[in-house]
Amino acid sequence: MKQDALNVAMIGSKFMGRAHANAYSQAGRFFDLPRPVVMHTLAARNLAQTRQFAQRWGWLHASDHWQAVVRDPQIDLVDVGTPNHVHMEQAVAALEAGKHVACEKPLAGTLDDARAMLLAAKRRPKQHTFVWYNYRRCPALALAYQLARAGKLGRIYHVRACYLQDWAGPDAPLVWRFQGKVAGSGSLGDLCAHSIDTARFITGDQITEVEGAVLETFIKQRAVLSDAAGGEISGKGADAKTRKGKSTVDDVVLFIARFKGGAVASFEASRLATGYKNNNRIEIHGDKGAIRFDFERLSELDWYDATADDRLAGWTTINVSNPGVANGGHPYAHAWWPTAHAIGYEHTFINQVADMVQVLSGSKPVVPLPDFADAYETQKVLHAVTESARHRCPVKLSQIK
Ligand SMILES: NC(=O)c1ccc[n+]([C@@H]2O[C@H](COP(=O)([O-])OP(=O)(O)OC[C@H]3O[C@@H](n4cnc5c(N)ncnc54)[C@H](O)[C@@H]3O)[C@@H](O)[C@H]2O)c1
């Protein structure tokens, strides 16, 4: 028997607004959810545009007053899909109003904001929190997690992660992603945060030290849009006024880290990696095996079995889309298409909605969902990287509270 409907309110209606709205509308069609999802209310800043978006994507109500929406007694789950500097205010208000909260990543723009969110969540232990580190729900990375838990990687020696894009050249205007007070950081919080989460997720280990970090801002001045804080990722310089403003975030980040279990890691992220569009890659080497993943081949996981007969040793490419018969198949494949009928970016969000509904119905997700406490650990790494780059020295995570 189905439980009560889950009434969702979402704040934000642009890039992630579309990804999340699509996910809420699709999850119940493909997954057998224990509770129906109701797309109750959409909140964003411009009422006319918000109404239009709500109508197009199937939200029942639209509002330009998120403070009232999060207090609405009919709402069960508040989804925060706004720029990083408002995550804290919105998530804490929703928690204090008794709601579950699903917040976009990074948890916040600053460690102080993230800590306030963590404390608010701790004060409300019966309410669930989730963070949209959606790449965990790429079937290939979920399989890598399962392989690691089953001991197939053995002792992990080495993690190598990079997340490379090239959209932030000199023509990209000063959208909120280039404003330190709004975003907190640049490629670090935007892209590298995903890599840090993925590395922590698959290894099941914590980063204990950032040995050294470089943050570089190559393009220091950008054209100012009339509404920079609301500008979208796709904004082009041609639409911008000629006035220039200062970019106050990193274009590129590189850092080296150590894990508690002894593994060492290198991370790299850039929005100026000419030629790369969304190259989110990770490789993990253990004494029993290794994995490598590249989001631009999102259905595939490369696997190396170091315990195999020498004559058979070599990288295997697994198409992670087999619903399976005997062993339960690949993660999430049961909900989608026949084997190798590929899924895409939006499915990572749909998979996350399905898992969130499971958790909110008392069941387990396919693979663990990050909550505020988990995402706070990633936020501490972001902070350590910033400190390490600023002071040109190693930073132990134990020094960060
Ligand atoms: N999980 C992912 O892969 C992924 C990808 C992109 C962005 N993000 C994260 O999602 C969040 C939003 O990013 P985006 O790309 O959707 O940004 P966006 O600029 O495309 O959209 C932001 C939305 O928030 C609204 N907004 C801004 N300030 C607001 C306020 N004070 N009150 C209410 N609404 C407000 C805007 O009107 C807009 O609808 C960020 O935290 C970002 O880091 C995550």
The ligand as an SDF file (V2000), in Angstrom:
LIG
                    3D

 44 48  0  0  0  0  0  0  0  0999 V2000
   24.5820   18.9850   -8.7810 N   0  0  0  0  0  0  0  0  0  0  0  0
   25.1050   19.5550   -9.8570 C   0  0  0  0  0  0  0  0  0  0  0  0
   25.6490   18.8950  -10.7140 O   0  0  0  0  0  0  0  0  0  0  0  0
   25.0110   21.0530  -10.0060 C   0  0  0  0  0  0  0  0  0  0  0  0
   25.1360   21.6530  -11.2630 C   0  0  0  0  0  0  0  0  0  0  0  0
   24.9700   23.0370  -11.3740 C   0  0  0  0  0  0  0  0  0  0  0  0
   24.7350   23.7970  -10.2260 C   0  0  0  0  0  0  0  0  0  0  0  0
   24.6670   23.1860   -9.0110 N   0  0  0  0  0  0  0  0  0  0  0  0
   24.3880   23.9680   -7.7930 C   0  0  0  0  0  0  0  0  0  0  0  0
   23.0130   24.3580   -7.8320 O   0  0  0  0  0  0  0  0  0  0  0  0
   22.8230   25.6300   -7.2200 C   0  0  0  0  0  0  0  0  0  0  0  0
   22.1160   26.5500   -8.2220 C   0  0  0  0  0  0  0  0  0  0  0  0
   22.8970   26.6060   -9.3980 O   0  0  0  0  0  0  0  0  0  0  0  0
   22.2240   26.8460  -10.8300 P   0  0  0  0  0  0  0  0  0  0  0  0
   23.2510   26.4310  -11.8200 O   0  0  0  0  0  0  0  0  0  0  0  0
   20.8930   26.2130  -10.8730 O   0  0  0  0  0  0  0  0  0  0  0  0
   22.1020   28.4280  -10.8030 O   0  0  0  0  0  0  0  0  0  0  0  0
   21.1810   29.3200  -11.7660 P   0  0  0  0  0  0  0  0  0  0  0  0
   21.7970   30.6620  -11.7440 O   0  0  0  0  0  0  0  0  0  0  0  0
   20.9700   28.6310  -13.0620 O   0  0  0  0  0  0  0  0  0  0  0  0
   19.7670   29.3470  -10.9830 O   0  0  0  0  0  0  0  0  0  0  0  0
   19.6640   29.9060   -9.6890 C   0  0  0  0  0  0  0  0  0  0  0  0
   18.1970   30.0600   -9.3150 C   0  0  0  0  0  0  0  0  0  0  0  0
   18.1130   30.5510   -7.9790 O   0  0  0  0  0  0  0  0  0  0  0  0
   17.2320   31.7030   -7.9490 C   0  0  0  0  0  0  0  0  0  0  0  0
   17.6920   32.5640   -6.8590 N   0  0  0  0  0  0  0  0  0  0  0  0
   18.8480   33.2430   -6.7710 C   0  0  0  0  0  0  0  0  0  0  0  0
   18.9140   33.9040   -5.6050 N   0  0  0  0  0  0  0  0  0  0  0  0
   17.7530   33.6410   -4.9650 C   0  0  0  0  0  0  0  0  0  0  0  0
   17.2170   34.0320   -3.7160 C   0  0  0  0  0  0  0  0  0  0  0  0
   17.8740   34.8490   -2.9080 N   0  0  0  0  0  0  0  0  0  0  0  0
   15.9950   33.5530   -3.3710 N   0  0  0  0  0  0  0  0  0  0  0  0
   15.3170   32.7380   -4.1910 C   0  0  0  0  0  0  0  0  0  0  0  0
   15.7670   32.3240   -5.3850 N   0  0  0  0  0  0  0  0  0  0  0  0
   16.9650   32.7790   -5.7560 C   0  0  0  0  0  0  0  0  0  0  0  0
   17.4060   32.3140   -9.3150 C   0  0  0  0  0  0  0  0  0  0  0  0
   16.2970   33.1520   -9.6020 O   0  0  0  0  0  0  0  0  0  0  0  0
   17.4470   31.0560  -10.1950 C   0  0  0  0  0  0  0  0  0  0  0  0
   16.1360   30.5820  -10.4070 O   0  0  0  0  0  0  0  0  0  0  0  0
   24.2230   26.0870   -6.8000 C   0  0  0  0  0  0  0  0  0  0  0  0
   24.4100   25.7630   -5.4600 O   0  0  0  0  0  0  0  0  0  0  0  0
   25.1500   25.2730   -7.6780 C   0  0  0  0  0  0  0  0  0  0  0  0
   26.4180   25.0690   -7.0870 O   0  0  0  0  0  0  0  0  0  0  0  0
   24.7930   21.8460   -8.8950 C   0  0  0  0  0  0  0  0  0  0  0  0
  1  2  1  0
  2  3  2  0
  2  4  1  0
  4  5  1  0
  4 44  2  0
  5  6  2  0
  6  7  1  0
  7  8  2  0
  8  9  1  0
  8 44  1  0
  9 10  1  0
  9 42  1  0
 10 11  1  0
 11 12  1  0
 11 40  1  0
 12 13  1  0
 13 14  1  0
 14 15  2  0
 14 16  1  0
 14 17  1  0
 17 18  1  0
 18 19  2  0
 18 20  1  0
 18 21  1  0
 21 22  1  0
 22 23  1  0
 23 24  1  0
 23 38  1  0
 24 25  1  0
 25 26  1  0
 25 36  1  0
 26 27  1  0
 26 35  1  0
 27 28  2  0
 28 29  1  0
 29 30  1  0
 29 35  2  0
 30 31  1  0
 30 32  2  0
 32 33  1  0
 33 34  2  0
 34 35  1  0
 36 37  1  0
 36 38  1  0
 38 39  1  0
 40 41  1  0
 40 42  1  0
 42 43  1  0
M  CHG  2   8   1  16  -1
M  END
$$$$
